[in-house]
Amino acid sequence: MTRAISLHDVSKSYTRGTRVVDGLSLDIAPGEFLVLLGPSGCGKSTVLRMIAGLEEIDEGELLLDGERANDWQPAARDIAMVFQNFALYPSMTSRDNIGFPLRIEDRGADPGPRVTATARMLGVEDLLDRYPSQLSGGERQRIAMGRAIARHASAFLMDEPLSNLDAKLRNRLRAEIAQLTRELGVTTVYVTHDQAEAMSLGDRVAVLRGGVLQQVGTPREVYALPRNVFVAAFIGVPRINLLQGVVRAPLDGAMTIGLGKQALRLPEPLSLDHRLLRVQQGREVIVGLRSEVVRIADRDSARPGEALITGLVEHVEFQGHEILVHFNTGSRPAVVPELEAPRPAARPPRRRRREGPGMLDRLRGRAGAALRAGPVVVLEDLEDPEDPPGSPASDTAPSGVRLPGDLVVRTTPDVRLHHGMQVPLLVDLDRVFVFDQDGDRICPSPDRLPDLDA
Ligand SMILES: Nc1ncnc2c1ncn2[C@@H]1O[C@H](COP(=O)(O)OP(=O)(O)OP(=O)(O)O)[C@@H](O)[C@H]1O
């Protein structure tokens, strides 16, 4: 049997006055794989522990298959949990570790056949007589998985089960978990701060920030229609470009979104979404441009709905299958106050020495200018080992200044570009996000239902 899990307006405080989970409502269908995604400390593990019965719920309701379960003992919930630290008994072999919950469940029964079947499913039959100290990290985590699934629990709760493994192994186990849970069809709630993991595993992803649910949807929905600037920035690599803009809607001229020294001219006739933007006339907004909505091409090859700007090449990152080009377009990174802790220091990419002011001076100058302009977008550290310092998703200096350039564009590796080139850029306006100063998406209209089957 697999469970439906519902949280209705659930809150939790460890210390008086500070809610680490705040009014969370979520309905998880039987057999669904739901990922709780968010930065460190946003309350993900607390949610999991409340579902497991390891933490009391202060306010709100937990329903298991429609029944109020707030006060049920953990054992009565029939839920198995997998932790990030593997949590195996060091004095037991893999066989005994996997069989342990079965022996607790039914003292008289022989766990042997279930242990063997589970080990076969996980491909760890040859590890059954080894102790945890004789296993690699990946093997240990497989055994921990085995212990969770051998019981045939009605739901799995997984708390960053792969975070202690190296990137290659994580990818492999990620695929295995996806396959295994699909085969077993057991409701799974999976906690991670790694957006790539969330996107590849989840039927749906619930994005949490500061204990508050920001958005829940399929990976495709949260990527293509993020409800706010936080979700937009948290999901997607390279990180979305967020620029400070101003809506201009003169009565006698074309409607534009000013981006510093340049402007995006909205195509006419205006789409419904762009017409709705008119009320923002004169207001500052945040413009979100994913790296794939801008292409390097001149005006003559513009398609309907594309606007032309230009960019100065600041840095070219060769990635093999693609190139990430960092442009300076003369715009400012978006101002979003109160967006939590900055990422840790990232190394700016190495550049050749040039005449004139040194690298450090130029960085200092730019950081100073940006700071004078206001706080720039700074987001929680994703702590993703696949996202090393200097990679496009982590190009934020300690001050929060994105370096180098203000716009990262993805292109094919055959495009030859070098530092200092002025390049025409076409922006697909249908796929540009506009957020208000509170960070809420206002274009496409927030009422727009996801229609993402294309
Ligand atoms: N037992 C506790 N007592 C007091 N505060 C706690 C306790 N457990 C967690 N917290 C605090 O509650 C907040 C949420 O913690 P939680 O572990 O749920 O976050 P998380 O999103 O899972 O973080 P991480 O990804 O780092 O594990 C944090 O600020 C944490 O310090």
The ligand as an SDF file (V2000), in Angstrom:
LIG
                    3D

 31 33  0  0  0  0  0  0  0  0999 V2000
   16.3230   20.7250   16.9430 N   0  0  0  0  0  0  0  0  0  0  0  0
   16.4450   22.0020   16.5790 C   0  0  0  0  0  0  0  0  0  0  0  0
   16.4780   22.9900   17.4900 N   0  0  0  0  0  0  0  0  0  0  0  0
   16.5680   24.2880   17.1420 C   0  0  0  0  0  0  0  0  0  0  0  0
   16.6430   24.7010   15.8890 N   0  0  0  0  0  0  0  0  0  0  0  0
   16.6250   23.7770   14.9020 C   0  0  0  0  0  0  0  0  0  0  0  0
   16.5310   22.3790   15.2090 C   0  0  0  0  0  0  0  0  0  0  0  0
   16.5300   21.6860   14.0410 N   0  0  0  0  0  0  0  0  0  0  0  0
   16.6380   22.6100   13.0700 C   0  0  0  0  0  0  0  0  0  0  0  0
   16.6910   23.8470   13.5680 N   0  0  0  0  0  0  0  0  0  0  0  0
   16.7490   25.1180   12.8110 C   0  0  0  0  0  0  0  0  0  0  0  0
   15.6020   25.1830   11.9820 O   0  0  0  0  0  0  0  0  0  0  0  0
   15.9220   25.7040   10.7060 C   0  0  0  0  0  0  0  0  0  0  0  0
   15.5340   24.6990    9.6410 C   0  0  0  0  0  0  0  0  0  0  0  0
   16.3650   23.5660    9.7710 O   0  0  0  0  0  0  0  0  0  0  0  0
   16.2580   22.3150    8.7700 P   0  0  0  0  0  0  0  0  0  0  0  0
   17.2600   21.3090    9.1900 O   0  0  0  0  0  0  0  0  0  0  0  0
   14.8410   21.8890    8.6960 O   0  0  0  0  0  0  0  0  0  0  0  0
   16.6620   23.0140    7.3980 O   0  0  0  0  0  0  0  0  0  0  0  0
   17.1150   22.3330    6.0320 P   0  0  0  0  0  0  0  0  0  0  0  0
   16.4660   23.1230    4.9650 O   0  0  0  0  0  0  0  0  0  0  0  0
   16.8550   20.8810    6.0480 O   0  0  0  0  0  0  0  0  0  0  0  0
   18.6650   22.6320    6.0550 O   0  0  0  0  0  0  0  0  0  0  0  0
   19.8930   21.7210    5.4900 P   0  0  0  0  0  0  0  0  0  0  0  0
   19.7130   21.6490    4.0090 O   0  0  0  0  0  0  0  0  0  0  0  0
   21.0920   22.5350    5.8940 O   0  0  0  0  0  0  0  0  0  0  0  0
   19.8040   20.4030    6.1770 O   0  0  0  0  0  0  0  0  0  0  0  0
   17.3980   26.0170   10.7460 C   0  0  0  0  0  0  0  0  0  0  0  0
   17.5540   27.3710   11.0270 O   0  0  0  0  0  0  0  0  0  0  0  0
   17.9310   25.1620   11.8640 C   0  0  0  0  0  0  0  0  0  0  0  0
   19.0350   25.7760   12.4790 O   0  0  0  0  0  0  0  0  0  0  0  0
  1  2  1  0
  2  3  1  0
  2  7  2  0
  3  4  2  0
  4  5  1  0
  5  6  2  0
  6  7  1  0
  6 10  1  0
  7  8  1  0
  8  9  2  0
  9 10  1  0
 10 11  1  0
 11 12  1  0
 11 30  1  0
 12 13  1  0
 13 14  1  0
 13 28  1  0
 14 15  1  0
 15 16  1  0
 16 17  2  0
 16 18  1  0
 16 19  1  0
 19 20  1  0
 20 21  2  0
 20 22  1  0
 20 23  1  0
 23 24  1  0
 24 25  2  0
 24 26  1  0
 24 27  1  0
 28 29  1  0
 28 30  1  0
 30 31  1  0
M  END
$$$$
